[in-house]
Amino acid sequence: MLGGIIRCCYQTDFSGCYLVFVEFLFWGVCYYTGWIVCKVCTIGKYPKQPLSLKGMANSYTSTRSWLSLIGLIFIVLVIVVLVFLT
């Protein structure tokens, strides 16, 4: 994976770096944010435990996608609320 990131970053148009950043943001940051939001909203019942980084690389499940989407929606809502409050 690290080799792929390095290869992407040395492309002339840097589009590979953009894709790596988006993948990190959506699958990394949004997944864990969604996991926390779901854990709080269901009072600790769902989901059982977060995927590790190793497990996340090998797992493309619907639960992972839903948690990432919930995290993205939560982050966007927080940003919108902060913009309208200032």
Buried (B, 14 or more C-beta within 10 A) or exposed (E): EEEEBEEBEEEEEEEBBEEBEEEEBBBBBBBBBBBBBBBEEEEEEEBEEBBEEEEBEEEEEEBBBBBBBBBBBBBEEEEEEEEEEE
